């Protein structure tokens, strides 16, 4: 093997690049798996807690569906920045967006 590396020194950088690519790919997949498993664990705990409090399955579904949008709305309203979401000419504005009065009147 040493003879192969001595005859082809370009194999060393290629092997190092391949090892780095494999390591980075493994890190991405492992962290994504850990994130999704932790998220599932938190959601299961939240559902169990809501059941223990006597909430109906419909209430639990409503809470879990509204959780993401509600968090964005809460951040927008508390930070006094606002969030703009849209595509093309359609835009939804949540929160107060600091704009001059003349710019807001032209829209």
N, C-alpha and C positions, 0 to 999 in steps of 0.2 A: 504494500500500500504506500509506503514511503517513496518507493521508486516511482509510482504513478504520480504522486504529488510533485516530485522533483522534475519529472518530464513535462508535467502540465501544471505550472504554478497558478494559472488562471482558475483552476478548480477550487482553490481555497476561498477567494472572494465569492464565487458562485455558491459554494456550500454555506458560507456565512449568511448570504442574502436569503437563501432558501430557509435556513434555520430561523432567521428573524421573521420572515413571512409566516411560517408555520406557528411561531410563538405568538405573534400578533393576532392571527386568526383564532388561535385557541383562547387567548385572553378575551377577545370580543365575544365568542360564544359562551364562555364561562360566565362572564359578567352579565350577559343578557339572561342567561338561565337563572343566575342568582337573583337578578332584579325581578323577573317574572314570578319566581317561586316566593320571594318575599312579598310581592304585591298580592299574590293569591292567599298567602298566610294572613296578611292584614285584612283582606276582604272577608275571609272566613271568620276571623275574630270579630270583625264589625257586625257581620250577619248574626253570629251567635249572641253578641251583646244586645243587638236590637230585638232578637227573639226573647231573650231573658227579660227585657223591659216590657214585653207584651205587644210589640208592634206586629201588624199583620204582614203577610208576604207582599201584598200590594204596596204597603207603606215602605217596606225595605227596598223593593224595586224602584220606587219613586226616588228614594234617597240616593241610591247608588247611581241612578241615571242622572240626577241633578248635581251630583257631587262635582264633576269636572267643570261644568258651566258655572255653577255657583261659586267655585273657588276663583275662577277668572273674574267674575263679577265683583266679588268681595275685594280682590286685589285692586281692581280698577277703581272702585269707589273709595277705598281707603287711601290709596296712593295719590288720588286726585290727578291721575294721568290719563286714564281712559285706554280703551283698547279698540282698535279699528279692525274689523274683519270684513273681507269682501272679495268679490271677483268681478272684474270689469266695472260696470257702472253701479252695481249693487253693493252697498256698504252698510254695515251695521256698526253703530258707535255705542259703546258701553262706557259709562262713567263720564266725567267732565274732562274734556280735552281743552287745554289752554290754547286758544287761538284769539287773535285780535278780532274785535267786533266786525271790522270791515271785511275780513276774510270769511267770517262765518256767514255774513249777509249775502255774499255773492253766490253761495252754493245754492 
